[in-house]
């Protein structure tokens, strides 16, 4: 759940903040025509994202670097043109009277939507990776994280656009310009990385130092900080906004409008807090290093590994290692699944290799991909399950043939 919540926020939140302020500014300067052109741009971007996603999913001809070039270059050019020529790109008259205004109001949302939507369209195809079936809690938790991330982004975008529309035009343009500059820097850095990777620009030392900077999270938090600043300004403005008019109906109307604005601001604060916690504390929790317990070394007894049942009957995951003659340690796990059943498999799977499994409460989890194992399926092949190892029960002990373990030693030579 946490993985896809963070992925959606990383992918979408910064662009959503910029678009919300851009749309609010377009409405203030170009009226309903500004909204129309922005929505047309979104539809164009959605169409481009759909085409790319279908090609990426079903063919091998879609190259993300070249696709990103096609989205970043128009965005960077449009932002630069808007900031240098604001009177031409966002005039006070209707947008339909200016070709440059129509182009700017359509091009930028199209480029932004085309940049962020492919990941959102492709994430759902990853939900069932490593699972034998979609009918399990882990699959549902991934969907929940994905949907929660989308909900936070949509609520923040809607409330920010609605609240910012009441701001003075010049101050709104200044804040929007700052956000556009941050997005310009973020996309410019991403563009430089693509050009370096494809050897399209020389690898000067200063260029390499620049593209190796890991500051993408800094851009996101800078945009969130500006959004928070805007929300505080709007809140302060509402507190000092007098209720005027002698007509009681007009006064009630003004009070209702203020309550509505305060509701939007409260929603902004809640979404920003939830997003900040997700991108800091939850990210740290998600990226924590899983603790793999050291394996217990076992030895051959007449060609078998012999494990007394009273040492593995507690329902917890037990990890063992058997060392073959060439020094390779073959790790395997044993867990009691029910009163009469045991799960025995290598501490490795066909998908993730010998990265190992660990136990979290009553769950067995793959260390590499964080897939939760259904304890009942351990000992059966498929998905991210441990590679099964044949065993037998005899005289109060679990027996594993040494030959079966040695046949799997190549899985652990680089593990």
N, C-alpha and C positions, 0 to 999 in steps of 0.2 A: 504493500500500500504506500509506504513512505517513498519508495523509489520513484513511483510514477507521479506522486504528488509533487516531489521536488523537480522531476523532469519537466512536467508541464509548466511549473512556475519559472524555471530557468529558461525554457524555450520561449515563453509567451509573455510573461509579465512586463519586461522592459518595453517591448514594442506596443503592448496594449496601453500602457501609461502614455506613451508619446502619441499614439493614435487618438486617445480620448481627448487630450488637450488640443490636438490638431483639429479634431472634429468640432470641439467647442469654439475654437477660433474661427473655423470656416463658417459656422452658423452665425457668429457675431458679425463677420465681415462680408459674407456673401449670401446670407439668408438661406432659404430652403434649397436654392440651387446648389449651395455649397454642400449640403447634406446629400443631395442627389448624386453629385459627382463623386463624393467620397464613397458612397455605397456602390456606385458603378465600379469604382476602383477595387473595392473589396471583392466584388463578384468576378472581376478579371483575375485577381490574385488567386481566388478560390479555384477558378478554372485551370490556371497554370499549375497549382498545387495538385489538383486531381490528376492531371495528365502525368505529371512527374511521378506521383505516388503509384499509379497503375503501372507505369513503365518500370519503376524501381522494384515493385513487387513481383512482376511477371516476366521481366526481361533483364538482360545484362547491359543494356545500352544507356541507362540513366547514370550519369556521373555527377555526384553531388557537388563537387568543386566547380564544374562548369555551370551547373544550375545556379549555384550561389553567386557566381560572377554575374549572371543575368539578372539577379535580384538586387545585389549590393550596388552595382554601378548606377542603375537608374535612381536608386534611393539616395546615394551620395550626391549625384548630380542635382536631383530635385531639392534636397535639403540646402545645398550650397546656393542654388538659384533663389530659393525662397528667402534665405537669410540676407543675401546681397541685394535682392530686388523685391522687398515685401510689397511695395505699392503696385507692382505689376502682377505679382502672383496671388495676392490676397487683397484685391481692391475693395473699397467700401461699397461700390455699386454692385449690382447683381453679377454673379460669376458668368452668366451667359453672355455678357458683353465683352469678355476678354478671353482670347485664345490661350494666352499664357496661364491665366487663372484656371481655365478648364483643364489644361494639361497638368498643372501642378496638383490640383485637387483630385485628379484621377490617378496620376502616375504614382504618387507617394503611397497612398493606401494599397494600390495594386502590388507595388514592390514589397511592402511590409507583409501583406497577407501571403504572397507567394513565398516569402522567406520562412515564415513560422508555421504555416499550415501543414506542409508535408509531414513533419514529425508528429503532429497531432493526429493526422490521418493514418500514419503507419504504426504508432504505438499499440493500438488494439491488437494488431497481428502478432505482437510479442507476448501477449498475456498468457497464452497456453504453451509457450516454449518450455520444454523440459517437463511437461505434465502428461501423464497417460490419459487424462480426461479433464474436461472443463468443469465437471461437477465436483468441485472442492472449494474449501474456504480460501485457499491461497489465490485462486483465480478470481473469486469475488472481491478479495481485498485489493487486488491490482486494479480492477474496474473501479472500486470505490475511491482509491487514491487518485486515479485519472480524473474521475468525475468531480471530486472535491477540488482538485487543482483548477479545472475548467470553471467551476462555480466561483471560486475566489477571483479569478481573472475577470470573468464577466460582471460580477457584482462590483468590483473595483472600477472597471471601465465605465459601467453605466452611471454609478454614483459620482465618479470624478467628472465625467462629461456634463452631467446635469448640474453639479455644483459649480463648476468652473464657468458655465455659461452666464452666471450672474456677476462675474468679475469685471472690473473696468477693462476695456479692450486693450489699452497699452500695456497694463500690467500682465494681462493674460498672454499677450504676444511675447513679452519679455520672458515669462516662465516657460512658454512653449518653445521659445528660441533656445533657452538653456537645455531643455530636454532634447531638442533636436541636435544640439551640439554634442551632447553625451552619446546619443544614438549614432551620430556621425563618427565619433571617435571609436565606438565599439565596432561598427561595421567596417570602418577603415582598417582597423587592426585585423579583423577577420579576412578582409580582402588581401591585405599584405601577406598573411599566412598562406592563402591560396596561391598567390603569385610566386611566393618563395618555393612552395611545394612543387609547383609545376615549372620551376626554373624560368619564369617569365620576367623576373627582375634579378639584378645582380645580388649576390649574398654578401653585401657589405657588413662589416662587424656591427655597425650601429643599427642596421636594419635587423640583423639577427637578434640583437639584444632587445629590440623593440617588440618583435613578434613573439619572443619567448616569454614576455611578461604575462603572468597569470592574473589578470585584473578584470576578467569578465564579471565576476561577482561584485567588484567595486562599481562597475557601471550600473548594475541593477540596484544596488543600495543607494547610489547617488540619485537615481530617478525616484526611488521610494522616498528618499529624504526631501526632494523637491515637492513631491506630492504631499508629504506631511506638512511641509512649510505652507503650501497653498491652503491646506485644510485649516491650519491654525489661523491664517490670515482671514479666511472666510468666517471662521467662528468669531474672531475678534470684531469683524465688520458687522456681523449679525447682532452682537451684544450692544453695539453702539448705534444701531439703526433705529431711529425713532418710529413710533407708530403715529402716523399723521392722518388727518381727515376728520371732519365733524360727523360724517355719516357712519353710524355703528356698523353697517354692513361692510363698508370699506375697511374699517379697522379690523373686523373679524377676518376679512379676506387677507389682509396684510399679516395678521398673526398666523393664519393657516399656512401662508407661503413661507413664513419664517420657520414654523415647525417642520415643514417639508424639507427646507434647506438643512435644518439641523439633523433631520433623519438621514439625509444623504451624507452629511459630514460624519455622523456616527458610523455609518456603514463603511466609509473610507477608513476611519480609524481601526475598525474591527478587521477589515480585510488586510490592511497594512500590518497590523500586529500578527495576524495569523500567517501572513506570507513571510514576515521577518523571522518568526519562530521556526517556520518550516525550513527556511534557507540557512538557519544557523544551528539551533539545537537539534532539530530533527535530522539535518544533514550530518551533523557530527555523530549522532546516534546511528544513522544508517551506515556511515563509513567507518564505524569502529572496527577494530581488528577482532575477529572472532577468536576466542580462545579454544585451541585444540588440545585436549588432554594428551599427555604423552602415552604412547602405547606400552602395554605390558609385553615383555619379550617372552615368547614361548618356544618350546623345543620339541623335536620329534621323539615319539615313543612308538617304536615298532612301525614306523611309517605313518603315524597319525599324530595330529594335535589333539590332546585330550584336555577338555575343559570341564571340571566338575560343575554340575548344574547349580549347586548351592552357592557358587561364586558369581553366577550370571542371572539369578532368578529375581533380581530386584526391579526389573522393568526399565533400568537405565541402560544407556549405550555403553558398551565395553569395547575398548580398542586394543588390538593385539598386533604384534609384529613377529614374523618368522623370517630369519635371515638365511638365505641360501648360500651355497658354497662360494659364489662370486662376490659375496658381500652385499647383494641387493636385499633390502628389507621389504618384505611383502606385508603391507598392513591390511587388516580385515577387522570388521566390526561384528558384534553379536548383541542382539537385544531380544528380550522376551516380549512377545506380542500379545499373548494371552496365556491362559492356564496350560494350554497344551502345544502352543506354537512358538517357534523361535524364528527370528530373521537373521540370516547370516549372509554377509556379502563383503566384497572388497571395500576398502576405504577409498574407493574411486568409482567413477561412472564413465560411460561411453561418451558423454557430452563434455564434461568438465575435467576429465582426467583425474589424477591422484591428488586433488586439492583437499579432499577429506570432508568429513561430516562432523557436526557437533550437535549437542543437545541443548535446547532452550526450553526449559520447563518440561512439558511432556511431548515436545516436538523434536524430530530429527531433521536437521537443515543442512543443505549443501553450502559449504563455506564460500565457494566462488560466486554462485548465482543467487544464493539466499532462497532457493526453492524449498518449501516445506514438504517433507516426505510424509505420506500417509503411512503410519507405522505398520499397518496391515499389509502393505505392498512390499515392504523390505524383504528381500529374498526372491523377488520376482523381477524379470528383466523389463526394460522400457523406461523411457524418459530419463530423468536424472536420478533414478534409483541406483543404489549400489549394485555393482556387477555381482550377481548371485554366486554363491559357492555351495556346492553340494555338501551335505553333512548327514550324520546319523546320530541317533540317541541309543545309548547302551549302558546299562548298569549305573545309572545316575550320572552319566557324563555325556557331553556333546563331542562327537568325533569328526575331524576334518582330515581328509587324505592329503598327505604332503604333495603327492603328484598333482592334485588339483590346484594347490597354491603355486607350485613351481611353474605350472603352465601359464600363469599370469604375471610372471616376474617382469616382463618387458614393459608393463604399464608403469612400473615404479623406478625404472632405471634413471629417469630424469626427474623423478619426483622427490 
